[in-house]
Amino acid sequence: MLPEVTLTDLQRATRDAARRFAREVLRPAALATDRLADPREIVHPESPWSAARRAARQQGYHLAGLPAEVGGLGLDPLSLHILLEEFGWASPGLALSIFSDAFPATAVLLHRPGSRHLLETIVAPFVADTEARLCSCAALSEPGHGSDALWAWKRGDSDARISFATRARRSGDSYLISGEKSAWVSNAPAATHALVWVTVSDTDGRSEGGGIALVPLDLPGVRRGPPTLLLGSRDFPQCSLGFDAVRIPAEYLLVEPARYEAAADQFLNMGGLSVGVAFLGLARAAFEEALRYCRERIQGGVPLVQHQAVQLKLFELFTRVEAARAFSRQAMVACLAPQARVPIEYSTAVKIHCTQAAFDVAHEAVQLHGAAGLAAGTVIEKLFRDARGGLIGDGCNRALALERSRDLIENYPI
């Protein structure tokens, strides 16, 4: 890596502490979690996954994205990037599981900052939770809707074929949440709260637009499906969620139809950046595993690194990682700055570019390992499986590119 000449002393301290935590706590927990045969064991209170999440809470990492005035760390965008990359180096799944817990608190601060009730019952308990008792998820995809839901209720589009089937129907001073979210809701097996993407309707059932509801998952009518055994990123466990007329107070509909498009873009902006940077960490980890192996492995009587073809490939992988870091850092600083319009085409490009780079680097790293790269239980084998999910999770890369191409066409200055 380039010398970090632009980092402040505090940013260097953040990097060094996060790197130690990733090596000593997160990577071992991620490898142990990956080996569990039954996905139900992952979220057991005494599992390696649960222990790592508690350790992160005790270090205060759950507060990274929250402002200092509510007890958060108030990290600047570059420090957030540093933290996400280091945690993603250990495992992007576990990194995203840890940082997803802040969804409800962040959403309340953005969309209901004047609600004393929500500040006292959602934000304050999360800030004080050093035992990881609170866990959160974002429930978007449905059995009948995947990446197509990104188009729902955007630019005035109210096409019922792609609108969320999960509905929030007005009922007096509350809403009734009804519907199904698919088996791919990350963190759902352990979640205590969910941000649920819905179609909002009036008391007569007429659709009014999109919305985002905060749903405590201990309410009557909430159902949870069995956890899914995943190809990779098993440390970001997934299951389905069902809602049978779950009643929430009206203020728990954090985002109403009038603000849905801007709020959805804001959420997807941070989501795209977070996923992209976490998978940048994976790309770096895969490159480092390949370099380490090629320094040690003897072929033709000499270490692999002495063969020109291997030298060229290693330099190519190094370049992919460094380019992904430079782009994602610049985009994170730009996209998280206060502004009238979030340049979400850049955060989406970060997600697409970095997850593709992670998969490509992991693929080539396995190839450099030869048969050793196919051995179950090795770091590089896990990285390769984890990398594949990045091309689909948080929106299929091609679908995201199609959606954001419209922003690019409309807003790119020439």
FIFI-589337 format. One record per residue (C-alpha): z, y, x; residue number from 1; residue in one letter. Coordinates in steps of 0.02 Angstrom, whole numbers, plus 50000, padded with zeros to 5 digits. Each point is the difference from the previous one (the first is absolute). Layout:
BEGIN
      up   north    east    nr   rest
       Z       Y       X   NUM      A
...
END
This chain:
BEGIN
      up   north    east    nr   rest
   50000   50000   50000     1      M
   49970   50180   50052     2      L
   50152   50090   50069     3      P
   50087   50082   49852     4      E
   49990   50174   50074     5      V
   50002   50085   49829     6      T
   50160   49920   49936     7      L
   50164   50093   49992     8      T
   50158   49924   50071     9      D
   50054   49956   49822    10      L
   49834   49915   49962    11      Q
   50011   49899   50161    12      R
   50177   49947   49953    13      A
   49937   49950   49827    14      T
   49861   49896   50079    15      R
   50113   49914   50126    16      D
   50134   49957   49871    17      A
   49870   49936   49876    18      A
   49915   49896   50135    19      R
   50164   49916   50048    20      R
   50041   49966   49818    21      F
   49827   49928   49970    22      A
   50012   49883   50150    23      R
   50180   49946   49978    24      E
   50018   49993   49811    25      V
   49838   50012   49901    26      L
   49882   49887   50099    27      R
   50123   49852   50006    28      P
   50039   50021   49814    29      A
   49816   50008   49956    30      A
   49960   49841   50096    31      L
   50147   49909   49920    32      A
   49949   50059   49827    33      T
   49822   49943   50027    34      D
   50059   49822   50034    35      R
   50093   49981   49834    36      L
   49911   49870   49894    37      A
   50070   50059   49834    38      D
   49965   50184   49960    39      P
   50158   50004   49893    40      R
   50102   49985   50159    41      E
   49931   50165   50068    42      I
   50105   50112   49888    43      V
   50160   49899   50012    44      H
   50142   50118   50049    45      P
   50030   49905   50162    46      E
   49817   49981   50050    47      S
   49927   50077   50160    48      P
   49900   50119   49888    49      W
   50155   50064   49912    50      S
   50096   50015   50163    51      A
   49862   50103   50081    52      A
   49992   50116   49850    53      R
   50188   50025   50007    54      R
   49990   50038   50185    55      A
   49866   50131   49967    56      A
   50111   50081   49867    57      R
   50147   50005   50118    58      Q
   49893   50093   50125    59      Q
   49948   50123   49865    60      G
   49815   49958   50006    61      Y
   49987   49998   49810    62      H
   50028   50189   50006    63      L
   49851   50036   50112    64      A
   49890   50079   49867    65      G
   50135   50093   49902    66      L
   50041   50183   50030    67      P
   50159   50047   50092    68      A
   50068   50099   49852    69      E
   50029   49838   49902    70      V
   50066   49902   50148    71      G
   49834   49940   50072    72      G
   49943   50007   50180    73      L
   49869   50131   49961    74      G
   49879   49930   50129    75      L
   49841   50097   50036    76      D
   49832   49911   49971    77      P
   49977   49954   50183    78      L
   50173   49921   50008    79      S
   49961   49901   49842    80      L
   49840   49939   50082    81      H
   50096   49945   50155    82      I
   50128   49907   49895    83      L
   49870   49911   49893    84      L
   49898   49946   50150    85      E
   50150   49926   50090    86      E
   50059   49907   49844    87      F
   49821   49944   49964    88      G
   49991   49930   50177    89      W
   50141   49882   49950    90      A
   49923   49960   49831    91      S
   49908   50113   49878    92      P
   50067   49901   49852    93      G
   50183   50023   50046    94      L
   49968   50182   50049    95      A
   49922   50040   49831    96      L
   50136   49903   49909    97      S
   50133   50109   50081    98      I
   49913   50166   49968    99      F
   49945   49957   49822   100      S
   50182   50005   49947   101      D
   49991   50190   50001   102      A
   49868   50005   49860   103      F
   50119   50044   49856   104      P
   50099   50131   50096   105      A
   49841   50080   50066   106      T
   49920   50001   49828   107      A
   50154   50080   49922   108      V
   50003   50137   50133   109      L
   49815   50035   49972   110      L
   49990   49991   49812   111      H
   50176   50022   49928   112      R
   50089   50107   50131   113      P
   50098   50093   49866   114      G
   50074   49845   49919   115      S
   50183   49990   50051   116      R
   50012   49830   49916   117      H
   49859   49924   50104   118      L
   50060   50082   50160   119      L
   50173   49925   49972   120      E
   49945   49827   49940   121      T
   49843   49970   50104   122      I
   49995   50111   50155   123      V
   50183   50008   50049   124      A
   50034   49811   49986   125      P
   49845   49963   50104   126      F
   50052   50121   50137   127      V
   50173   49921   50005   128      A
   49938   49819   49996   129      D
   50029   49927   50173   130      T
   50001   49818   49940   131      E
   49823   49996   49927   132      A
   50065   49963   49827   133      R
   49861   50108   49928   134      L
   49821   49940   50017   135      C
   49845   50076   49924   136      S
   49819   49960   49960   137      C
   49844   50082   49931   138      A
   49920   49905   49856   139      A
   49816   50046   49982   140      L
   49884   49850   49990   141      S
   49993   49895   49842   142      E
   49927   49830   49952   143      P
   49846   50092   49934   144      G
   49998   50146   50122   145      H
   49997   50011   50189   146      G
   49918   50134   50106   147      S
   49903   50059   49847   148      D
   50161   50079   49938   149      A
   49978   50132   50135   150      L
   49871   50080   49886   151      W
   50109   49998   49844   152      A
   50038   50171   49926   153      W
   49917   50090   50146   154      K
   49878   50145   49977   155      R
   50022   49989   49812   156      G
   49949   49817   49995   157      D
   50090   49908   49859   158      S
   49897   49839   50001   159      D
   50111   49869   49916   160      A
   49917   49863   50102   161      R
   50084   50061   50160   162      I
   50156   50086   49930   163      S
   50169   49920   50028   164      F
   50041   49871   49866   165      A
   50185   50031   50033   166      T
   50051   50137   49880   167      R
   50139   50127   49982   168      A
   50014   50038   49815   169      R
   50104   50147   49940   170      R
   50151   49952   49895   171      S
   50112   50148   49959   172      G
   50083   50061   50160   173      D
   49943   49848   50098   174      S
   49847   49895   50045   175      Y
   49969   49815   49972   176      L
   49915   49915   50147   177      I
   49896   49847   49954   178      S
   49877   49900   50104   179      G
   49971   49890   50151   180      E
   49981   50039   50183   181      K
   49915   49872   50110   182      S
   50074   49880   50128   183      A
   49962   50121   50141   184      W
   50142   50126   49976   185      V
   50073   50015   50175   186      S
   50191   49998   50015   187      N
   50011   49950   49816   188      A
   50097   49837   50029   189      P
   50149   50101   50062   190      A
   49967   50169   49920   191      A
   50133   50092   49900   192      T
   49880   50139   49948   193      H
   49813   50015   49972   194      A
   49878   50143   49987   195      L
   49886   49935   49862   196      V
   49825   50068   49972   197      W
   49968   50012   49813   198      V
   49890   50068   49863   199      T
   50106   50123   49902   200      V
   49985   50001   49810   201      S
   50078   50099   49858   202      D
   50111   49928   49863   203      T
   49844   49941   49906   204      D
   49931   49909   50152   205      G
   49861   50125   50040   206      R
   49964   50008   50187   207      S
   50038   50166   50083   208      E
   49962   49959   50182   209      G
   50073   49922   50155   210      G
   50182   50006   50052   211      G
   50127   49933   50124   212      I
   50166   49935   49934   213      A
   50160   49961   50095   214      L
   50068   49836   49931   215      V
   50168   49926   50054   216      P
   49965   49814   50005   217      L
   50168   49949   49928   218      D
   49953   50068   49828   219      L
   49978   49883   49850   220      P
   49821   49941   49982   221      G
   49954   49995   50185   222      V
   49926   49835   50060   223      R
   49968   49946   50179   224      R
   49878   49862   50048   225      G
   50023   49875   50142   226      P
   49963   50067   50175   227      P
   49828   49970   50071   228      T
   49975   49904   50163   229      L
   49884   50115   50095   230      L
   49874   49970   50139   231      L
   50081   50136   50104   232      G
   50125   50144   49988   233      S
   50125   49880   49923   234      R
   50135   50126   50047   235      D
   49931   50115   49864   236      F
   50035   49874   49860   237      P
   49906   50012   49835   238      Q
   50017   49944   49820   239      C
   49948   50054   49825   240      S
   50099   50113   49885   241      L
   50000   49999   49810   242      G
   50067   50130   49879   243      F
   50042   49959   49819   244      D
   50034   50167   49913   245      A
   50114   50057   50143   246      V
   50082   50162   49946   247      R
   50017   50140   50128   248      I
   50060   50180   49975   249      P
   49857   50125   49982   250      A
   50039   50081   50167   251      E
   49970   49832   50085   252      Y
   49816   50027   49965   253      L
   49992   50095   50163   254      L
   49815   50041   49989   255      V
   49925   50048   49833   256      E
   49813   50001   49958   257      P
   49974   50185   50040   258      A
   50056   49972   50180   259      R
   49941   49821   50023   260      Y
   49843   50027   50104   261      E
   50083   50113   50128   262      A
   50155   49889   50008   263      A
   49898   49841   50021   264      A
   49902   50079   50142   265      D
   50162   50056   50081   266      Q
   50072   49825   49991   267      F
   49839   49919   50063   268      L
   49992   50128   50140   269      N
   50169   49947   50071   270      M
   49963   49818   49962   271      G
   49835   50003   50093   272      G
   50077   50085   50151   273      L
   50149   49881   50004   274      S
   49897   49842   49986   275      V
   49874   50061   50127   276      G
   50130   50045   50131   277      V
   50099   49839   49973   278      A
   49840   49902   50033   279      F
   49964   50107   50152   280      L
   50163   49926   50063   281      G
   49932   49826   49967   282      L
   49839   50042   50093   283      A
   50102   50055   50151   284      R
   50106   49842   49991   285      A
   49844   49889   49994   286      A
   49923   50090   50149   287      F
   50161   49982   50100   288      E
   50011   49815   49959   289      E
   49820   49976   50058   290      A
   50029   50096   50161   291      L
   50159   49904   50038   292      R
   49916   49833   49970   293      Y
   49846   50043   50103   294      C
   50107   50052   50147   295      R
   50087   49830   49998   296      E
   49866   49876   49946   297      R
   49901   49918   50140   298      I
   49817   49956   49971   299      Q
   49875   49962   50136   300      G
   50141   50004   50127   301      G
   50045   50182   49966   302      V
   50091   50098   49863   303      P
   49891   50042   49850   304      L
   50015   50186   50040   305      V
   49893   49972   50155   306      Q
   49849   49949   49895   307      H
   49887   50147   49960   308      Q
   49966   49947   49821   309      A
   50187   49999   49966   310      V
   50022   50169   50086   311      Q
   49867   50076   49887   312      L
   50079   49928   49844   313      K
   50175   50058   50045   314      L
   49937   50176   50032   315      F
   49911   49999   49832   316      E
   50161   49951   49912   317      L
   50099   50132   50095   318      F
   49875   50132   49945   319      T
   50011   49947   49817   320      R
   50189   50016   50002   321      V
   50003   50170   50086   322      E
   49865   50070   49884   323      A
   50096   49940   49847   324      A
   50160   50083   50064   325      R
   49914   50166   50037   326      A
   49915   50008   49830   327      F
   50150   49945   49899   328      S
   50118   50121   50088   329      R
   49887   50147   49969   330      Q
   49973   49950   49819   331      A
   50185   49973   49965   332      M
   50045   50172   50064   333      V
   49858   50078   49898   334      A
   50027   49902   49839   335      C
   50188   50026   49991   336      L
   49992   50189   50027   337      A
   50037   50109   49847   338      P
   49833   50047   49921   339      Q
   49912   50030   49836   340      A
   49895   49842   50010   341      R
   50048   49842   50092   342      V
   49850   49947   50106   343      P
   50019   49822   49939   344      I
   49830   49947   50068   345      E
   50082   50007   50172   346      Y
   50153   49896   49956   347      S
   49885   49872   49918   348      T
   49891   49999   50155   349      A
   50156   49966   50104   350      V
   50044   49851   49890   351      K
   49824   49929   50011   352      I
   49973   50037   50185   353      H
   50168   49936   50062   354      C
   50007   49842   49894   355      T
   49823   49955   50053   356      Q
   50044   50035   50182   357      A
   50155   49890   49982   358      A
   49899   49855   49931   359      F
   49863   50018   50131   360      D
   50122   50012   50144   361      V
   50105   49854   49936   362      A
   49842   49895   49976   363      H
   49941   50033   50178   364      E
   50175   49972   50068   365      A
   50005   49827   49920   366      V
   49830   49964   50077   367      Q
   50065   50048   50173   368      L
   50146   49881   49975   369      H
   49882   49856   49963   370      G
   50084   49849   49922   371      A
   50171   50075   50039   372      A
   49962   50138   49875   373      G
   49988   49872   49859   374      L
   50173   49926   50028   375      A
   50114   50028   49851   376      A
   50156   50100   50036   377      G
   49929   50106   50141   378      T
   50004   50189   49993   379      V
   49811   50019   50009   380      I
   49969   49874   49861   381      E
   50118   50096   49886   382      K
   49922   50166   50046   383      L
   49828   49934   49953   384      F
   50059   49940   49830   385      R
   50094   50162   49968   386      D
   49847   50103   50048   387      A
   49892   49923   49865   388      R
   50108   50065   49860   389      G
   49983   50179   50059   390      G
   49818   50003   49944   391      L
   50054   49967   49820   392      I
   50178   50063   49976   393      G
   50024   50175   49928   394      D
   49819   49998   49943   395      G
   49851   49900   50061   396      C
   49922   50099   50143   397      N
   49827   50008   49922   398      R
   50066   50054   49832   399      A
   50104   50135   50084   400      L
   49848   50061   50095   401      A
   49897   50012   49841   402      L
   50137   50096   49910   403      E
   50029   50122   50142   404      R
   49815   50026   50035   405      S
   50000   50114   49848   406      R
   50136   50108   50078   407      D
   49901   50005   50160   408      L
   49839   50050   49913   409      I
   50086   50136   49900   410      E
   50114   50074   50133   411      N
   49929   49973   50174   412      Y
   49953   50172   50071   413      P
   49827   50021   50074   414      I
END
